[in-house]
Amino acid sequence: MRYMVFILWLGCSWSAAAQGEWWFDTEERERDITGVDKRDLSERPFKERLTLGGTAALQLGSVTLIGGAPQLGYRFTENLVAGAGATYYFNRFKDIGYTQHLYGVNVFARHRLITRVFAHIESEAINLELSGPFNSLPERQWVSMLWVGGGYYRGLSDRLGAGVTILYDVTENPLSPYDNPTLRGGIAIGF
């Protein structure tokens, strides 16, 4: 009988502890389970208003391209994100024995127009080698671009999403290493 009372007491204490955790903070628990944060943006701390995104490239073969362009943004409102990023790409052309390094910085702003559709503007400066396989003088130059365009973003959860953006360089800089217009795809992670 003593063991039966002990087992019954032990079972009741476990169920009371489980119920206590279940009802304690329903909003926080819902965020943990569903990944959806229903709090107003002004109620979220600084860290939760940051976004990390960008693009990456990998191509191997006779032409090798390795690099990426991470971007860190801050969500000012539900519809406006602005921030800055960096760019680095390594190119190697095996057939002609030429290697090139591109690096740079950018600032951007993105405004949601309607659900999943946004406008994008970005100023980017890239430092690239003007010398090539036929020009032996090593020379580097900063090249500026002003990108304007829009895109489509699909949230996969409250803090993770993927998108595609089409951008046009309005400066039409002939030294730009990119196609004009250019198509970008990437992911974004919120903290």
Phi and psi in degrees as GROMACS dihedral restraints (atoms count N, CA, C in turn):
[ dihedral_restraints ]
;  ai    aj    ak    al  type     phi  dphi    fc
    3     4     5     6     1   -60.7    20    10
    4     5     6     7     1   -40.8    20    10
    6     7     8     9     1   -66.6    20    10
    7     8     9    10     1   -35.7    20    10
    9    10    11    12     1   -65.5    20    10
   10    11    12    13     1   -41.6    20    10
   12    13    14    15     1   -65.4    20    10
   13    14    15    16     1   -42.1    20    10
   15    16    17    18     1   -61.8    20    10
   16    17    18    19     1   -46.0    20    10
   18    19    20    21     1   -64.3    20    10
   19    20    21    22     1   -41.6    20    10
   21    22    23    24     1   -63.7    20    10
   22    23    24    25     1   -43.3    20    10
   24    25    26    27     1   -63.6    20    10
   25    26    27    28     1   -42.2    20    10
   27    28    29    30     1   -63.9    20    10
   28    29    30    31     1   -43.7    20    10
   30    31    32    33     1   -63.6    20    10
   31    32    33    34     1   -39.2    20    10
   33    34    35    36     1   -67.6    20    10
   34    35    36    37     1   -38.4    20    10
   36    37    38    39     1   -68.0    20    10
   37    38    39    40     1   -38.3    20    10
   39    40    41    42     1   -64.9    20    10
   40    41    42    43     1   -42.8    20    10
   42    43    44    45     1   -69.0    20    10
   43    44    45    46     1   -33.6    20    10
   45    46    47    48     1   -66.8    20    10
   46    47    48    49     1   -39.4    20    10
   48    49    50    51     1   -66.9    20    10
   49    50    51    52     1   -40.5    20    10
   51    52    53    54     1   -66.1    20    10
   52    53    54    55     1   -39.6    20    10
   54    55    56    57     1   -67.6    20    10
   55    56    57    58     1   -35.6    20    10
   57    58    59    60     1   -62.2    20    10
   58    59    60    61     1   -42.4    20    10
   60    61    62    63     1   -69.7    20    10
   61    62    63    64     1   -32.6    20    10
   63    64    65    66     1   -67.9    20    10
   64    65    66    67     1   -40.5    20    10
   66    67    68    69     1   -99.2    20    10
   67    68    69    70     1    -4.0    20    10
   69    70    71    72     1   -61.1    20    10
   70    71    72    73     1   -58.5    20    10
   72    73    74    75     1  -133.9    20    10
   73    74    75    76     1    90.6    20    10
   75    76    77    78     1   -66.7    20    10
   76    77    78    79     1   -36.8    20    10
   78    79    80    81     1   -65.4    20    10
   79    80    81    82     1   -44.8    20    10
   81    82    83    84     1   -65.8    20    10
   82    83    84    85     1   -41.2    20    10
   84    85    86    87     1   -63.8    20    10
   85    86    87    88     1   -41.0    20    10
   87    88    89    90     1   -62.8    20    10
   88    89    90    91     1   -40.9    20    10
   90    91    92    93     1   -61.5    20    10
   91    92    93    94     1   -41.8    20    10
   93    94    95    96     1   -66.2    20    10
   94    95    96    97     1   -38.9    20    10
   96    97    98    99     1   -79.4    20    10
   97    98    99   100     1   -49.1    20    10
   99   100   101   102     1   -91.5    20    10
  100   101   102   103     1   -22.4    20    10
  102   103   104   105     1    79.4    20    10
  103   104   105   106     1     6.9    20    10
  105   106   107   108     1  -105.3    20    10
  106   107   108   109     1   125.5    20    10
  108   109   110   111     1  -105.0    20    10
  109   110   111   112     1   111.6    20    10
  111   112   113   114     1   -91.8    20    10
  112   113   114   115     1     2.8    20    10
  114   115   116   117     1   -68.3    20    10
  115   116   117   118     1   149.9    20    10
  117   118   119   120     1   -63.8    20    10
  118   119   120   121     1   148.1    20    10
  120   121   122   123     1   -58.0    20    10
  121   122   123   124     1   -36.2    20    10
  123   124   125   126     1   -66.5    20    10
  124   125   126   127     1   -19.5    20    10
  126   127   128   129     1   -86.3    20    10
  127   128   129   130     1   -11.3    20    10
  129   130   131   132     1   -85.9    20    10
  130   131   132   133     1   143.4    20    10
  132   133   134   135     1   -70.5    20    10
  133   134   135   136     1   165.7    20    10
  135   136   137   138     1   -50.6    20    10
  136   137   138   139     1   -47.3    20    10
  138   139   140   141     1   -59.0    20    10
  139   140   141   142     1   -36.7    20    10
  141   142   143   144     1   -78.9    20    10
  142   143   144   145     1    -6.8    20    10
  144   145   146   147     1   -96.3    20    10
  145   146   147   148     1    -4.0    20    10
  147   148   149   150     1   -83.2    20    10
  148   149   150   151     1   146.6    20    10
  150   151   152   153     1  -128.4    20    10
  151   152   153   154     1   145.9    20    10
  153   154   155   156     1  -123.4    20    10
  154   155   156   157     1   125.4    20    10
  156   157   158   159     1  -150.9    20    10
  157   158   159   160     1  -165.0    20    10
  159   160   161   162     1   138.9    20    10
  160   161   162   163     1  -166.9    20    10
  162   163   164   165     1  -131.9    20    10
  163   164   165   166     1   162.3    20    10
  165   166   167   168     1  -140.5    20    10
  166   167   168   169     1   155.1    20    10
  168   169   170   171     1  -137.4    20    10
  169   170   171   172     1   140.7    20    10
  171   172   173   174     1  -149.3    20    10
  172   173   174   175     1   120.7    20    10
  174   175   176   177     1  -141.7    20    10
  175   176   177   178     1   127.6    20    10
  177   178   179   180     1  -122.3    20    10
  178   179   180   181     1   145.3    20    10
  180   181   182   183     1   145.8    20    10
  181   182   183   184     1  -147.3    20    10
  183   184   185   186     1   -66.6    20    10
  184   185   186   187     1   -26.9    20    10
  186   187   188   189     1  -115.5    20    10
  187   188   189   190     1   122.4    20    10
  189   190   191   192     1  -108.4    20    10
  190   191   192   193     1   131.5    20    10
  192   193   194   195     1  -133.9    20    10
  193   194   195   196     1   121.4    20    10
  195   196   197   198     1  -135.1    20    10
  196   197   198   199     1   130.7    20    10
  198   199   200   201     1   169.2    20    10
  199   200   201   202     1  -172.6    20    10
  201   202   203   204     1  -174.0    20    10
  202   203   204   205     1   172.0    20    10
  204   205   206   207     1  -141.6    20    10
  205   206   207   208     1    82.5    20    10
  207   208   209   210     1   -72.0    20    10
  208   209   210   211     1   147.9    20    10
  210   211   212   213     1  -133.8    20    10
  211   212   213   214     1   138.7    20    10
  213   214   215   216     1  -115.2    20    10
  214   215   216   217     1   124.0    20    10
  216   217   218   219     1  -123.2    20    10
  217   218   219   220     1   165.1    20    10
  219   220   221   222     1  -126.0    20    10
  220   221   222   223     1   129.3    20    10
  222   223   224   225     1   -85.4    20    10
  223   224   225   226     1   103.2    20    10
  225   226   227   228     1   -75.9    20    10
  226   227   228   229     1   -41.2    20    10
  228   229   230   231     1  -137.2    20    10
  229   230   231   232     1   179.1    20    10
  231   232   233   234     1   -62.0    20    10
  232   233   234   235     1   -24.6    20    10
  234   235   236   237     1  -109.2    20    10
  235   236   237   238     1    -4.7    20    10
  237   238   239   240     1  -128.4    20    10
  238   239   240   241     1   123.8    20    10
  240   241   242   243     1  -125.7    20    10
  241   242   243   244     1   134.5    20    10
  243   244   245   246     1  -138.4    20    10
  244   245   246   247     1   153.1    20    10
  246   247   248   249     1  -178.3    20    10
  247   248   249   250     1  -158.8    20    10
  249   250   251   252     1  -141.4    20    10
  250   251   252   253     1   162.6    20    10
  252   253   254   255     1  -153.4    20    10
  253   254   255   256     1   177.4    20    10
  255   256   257   258     1  -131.2    20    10
  256   257   258   259     1   159.2    20    10
  258   259   260   261     1  -135.8    20    10
  259   260   261   262     1   138.3    20    10
  261   262   263   264     1  -149.0    20    10
  262   263   264   265     1   131.0    20    10
  264   265   266   267     1  -136.9    20    10
  265   266   267   268     1   138.6    20    10
  267   268   269   270     1  -112.1    20    10
  268   269   270   271     1   123.8    20    10
  270   271   272   273     1  -117.5    20    10
  271   272   273   274     1   137.3    20    10
  273   274   275   276     1  -137.9    20    10
  274   275   276   277     1   128.6    20    10
  276   277   278   279     1  -109.1    20    10
  277   278   279   280     1   103.0    20    10
  279   280   281   282     1   -61.9    20    10
  280   281   282   283     1   -42.6    20    10
  282   283   284   285     1   -60.4    20    10
  283   284   285   286     1   -34.6    20    10
  285   286   287   288     1  -110.8    20    10
  286   287   288   289     1     1.7    20    10
  288   289   290   291     1    66.8    20    10
  289   290   291   292     1    38.5    20    10
  291   292   293   294     1  -116.2    20    10
  292   293   294   295     1   134.3    20    10
  294   295   296   297     1  -124.9    20    10
  295   296   297   298     1   141.4    20    10
  297   298   299   300     1  -138.0    20    10
  298   299   300   301     1   142.1    20    10
  300   301   302   303     1  -120.3    20    10
  301   302   303   304     1   127.3    20    10
  303   304   305   306     1  -116.6    20    10
  304   305   306   307     1   136.7    20    10
  306   307   308   309     1  -146.8    20    10
  307   308   309   310     1   156.9    20    10
  309   310   311   312     1  -176.8    20    10
  310   311   312   313     1  -172.0    20    10
  312   313   314   315     1  -136.1    20    10
  313   314   315   316     1   161.1    20    10
  315   316   317   318     1  -151.8    20    10
  316   317   318   319     1   157.5    20    10
  318   319   320   321     1  -127.3    20    10
  319   320   321   322     1   144.9    20    10
  321   322   323   324     1  -144.5    20    10
  322   323   324   325     1   161.9    20    10
  324   325   326   327     1  -141.6    20    10
  325   326   327   328     1   140.8    20    10
  327   328   329   330     1  -134.1    20    10
  328   329   330   331     1   128.1    20    10
  330   331   332   333     1  -123.1    20    10
  331   332   333   334     1   125.2    20    10
  333   334   335   336     1   -74.3    20    10
  334   335   336   337     1   125.3    20    10
  336   337   338   339     1   -88.8    20    10
  337   338   339   340     1   -52.2    20    10
  339   340   341   342     1  -139.3    20    10
  340   341   342   343     1   175.8    20    10
  342   343   344   345     1   -52.0    20    10
  343   344   345   346     1   123.4    20    10
  345   346   347   348     1    73.5    20    10
  346   347   348   349     1    -5.5    20    10
  348   349   350   351     1  -114.8    20    10
  349   350   351   352     1   132.7    20    10
  351   352   353   354     1  -137.2    20    10
  352   353   354   355     1   156.8    20    10
  354   355   356   357     1   -99.1    20    10
  355   356   357   358     1   147.8    20    10
  357   358   359   360     1  -137.4    20    10
  358   359   360   361     1   136.6    20    10
  360   361   362   363     1  -134.8    20    10
  361   362   363   364     1   140.9    20    10
  363   364   365   366     1  -151.8    20    10
  364   365   366   367     1   135.4    20    10
  366   367   368   369     1  -107.6    20    10
  367   368   369   370     1   125.9    20    10
  369   370   371   372     1  -130.8    20    10
  370   371   372   373     1   139.8    20    10
  372   373   374   375     1  -124.2    20    10
  373   374   375   376     1   124.7    20    10
  375   376   377   378     1  -118.1    20    10
  376   377   378   379     1   133.4    20    10
  378   379   380   381     1   -97.6    20    10
  379   380   381   382     1   120.1    20    10
  381   382   383   384     1  -134.7    20    10
  382   383   384   385     1   162.0    20    10
  384   385   386   387     1   -83.9    20    10
  385   386   387   388     1   124.6    20    10
  387   388   389   390     1   -83.4    20    10
  388   389   390   391     1   -20.4    20    10
  390   391   392   393     1   -70.9    20    10
  391   392   393   394     1   156.0    20    10
  393   394   395   396     1  -141.4    20    10
  394   395   396   397     1  -167.1    20    10
  396   397   398   399     1   -65.9    20    10
  397   398   399   400     1   -18.5    20    10
  399   400   401   402     1  -109.3    20    10
  400   401   402   403     1     2.0    20    10
  402   403   404   405     1  -125.6    20    10
  403   404   405   406     1   111.3    20    10
  405   406   407   408     1   -83.2    20    10
  406   407   408   409     1    -9.8    20    10
  408   409   410   411     1   -79.2    20    10
  409   410   411   412     1   117.2    20    10
  411   412   413   414     1   -73.6    20    10
  412   413   414   415     1   119.9    20    10
  414   415   416   417     1  -143.5    20    10
  415   416   417   418     1   134.3    20    10
  417   418   419   420     1  -117.9    20    10
  418   419   420   421     1   150.9    20    10
  420   421   422   423     1  -148.4    20    10
  421   422   423   424     1   145.3    20    10
  423   424   425   426     1   -83.5    20    10
  424   425   426   427     1   132.0    20    10
  426   427   428   429     1  -120.8    20    10
  427   428   429   430     1   127.9    20    10
  429   430   431   432     1  -104.5    20    10
  430   431   432   433     1   142.7    20    10
  432   433   434   435     1  -134.2    20    10
  433   434   435   436     1   147.9    20    10
  435   436   437   438     1  -122.4    20    10
  436   437   438   439     1   107.0    20    10
  438   439   440   441     1   -92.4    20    10
  439   440   441   442     1   134.7    20    10
  441   442   443   444     1  -133.0    20    10
  442   443   444   445     1   136.6    20    10
  444   445   446   447     1   176.6    20    10
  445   446   447   448     1  -154.3    20    10
  447   448   449   450     1  -157.9    20    10
  448   449   450   451     1   177.3    20    10
  450   451   452   453     1  -166.1    20    10
  451   452   453   454     1  -175.2    20    10
  453   454   455   456     1  -126.1    20    10
  454   455   456   457     1   131.7    20    10
  456   457   458   459     1  -128.2    20    10
  457   458   459   460     1   131.5    20    10
  459   460   461   462     1  -119.9    20    10
  460   461   462   463     1   116.0    20    10
  462   463   464   465     1   -73.9    20    10
  463   464   465   466     1   128.8    20    10
  465   466   467   468     1   -91.4    20    10
  466   467   468   469     1   -25.2    20    10
  468   469   470   471     1  -156.6    20    10
  469   470   471   472     1  -171.1    20    10
  471   472   473   474     1   -66.9    20    10
  472   473   474   475     1   -23.5    20    10
  474   475   476   477     1  -125.1    20    10
  475   476   477   478     1    11.8    20    10
  477   478   479   480     1  -143.4    20    10
  478   479   480   481     1   135.6    20    10
  480   481   482   483     1  -158.2    20    10
  481   482   483   484     1   170.7    20    10
  483   484   485   486     1  -135.1    20    10
  484   485   486   487     1   150.8    20    10
  486   487   488   489     1  -153.7    20    10
  487   488   489   490     1   168.4    20    10
  489   490   491   492     1  -133.0    20    10
  490   491   492   493     1   140.2    20    10
  492   493   494   495     1  -133.5    20    10
  493   494   495   496     1   137.9    20    10
  495   496   497   498     1  -113.0    20    10
  496   497   498   499     1   127.2    20    10
  498   499   500   501     1  -128.2    20    10
  499   500   501   502     1   147.3    20    10
  501   502   503   504     1  -123.0    20    10
  502   503   504   505     1   130.1    20    10
  504   505   506   507     1   -82.4    20    10
  505   506   507   508     1   106.1    20    10
  507   508   509   510     1   -71.1    20    10
  508   509   510   511     1   -18.4    20    10
  510   511   512   513     1   -77.9    20    10
  511   512   513   514     1   -21.0    20    10
  513   514   515   516     1    48.4    20    10
  514   515   516   517     1    44.6    20    10
  516   517   518   519     1   -62.6    20    10
  517   518   519   520     1   122.5    20    10
  519   520   521   522     1   -68.1    20    10
  520   521   522   523     1   -18.4    20    10
  522   523   524   525     1   -89.0    20    10
  523   524   525   526     1    -1.5    20    10
  525   526   527   528     1   -60.0    20    10
  526   527   528   529     1   135.0    20    10
  528   529   530   531     1   -80.8    20    10
  529   530   531   532     1    -1.1    20    10
  531   532   533   534     1  -104.6    20    10
  532   533   534   535     1   158.8    20    10
  534   535   536   537     1   -72.8    20    10
  535   536   537   538     1   154.2    20    10
  537   538   539   540     1  -131.1    20    10
  538   539   540   541     1   113.5    20    10
  540   541   542   543     1   -75.3    20    10
  541   542   543   544     1   166.9    20    10
  543   544   545   546     1  -122.0    20    10
  544   545   546   547     1   148.7    20    10
  546   547   548   549     1  -113.2    20    10
  547   548   549   550     1   128.1    20    10
  549   550   551   552     1  -122.3    20    10
  550   551   552   553     1   148.2    20    10
  552   553   554   555     1  -134.2    20    10
  553   554   555   556     1   149.0    20    10
  555   556   557   558     1  -172.6    20    10
  556   557   558   559     1  -175.9    20    10
  558   559   560   561     1  -123.7    20    10
  559   560   561   562     1   158.0    20    10
  561   562   563   564     1  -132.8    20    10
  562   563   564   565     1   139.5    20    10
  564   565   566   567     1  -125.2    20    10
  565   566   567   568     1   126.3    20    10
  567   568   569   570     1   -94.3    20    10
  568   569   570   571     1   148.7    20    10
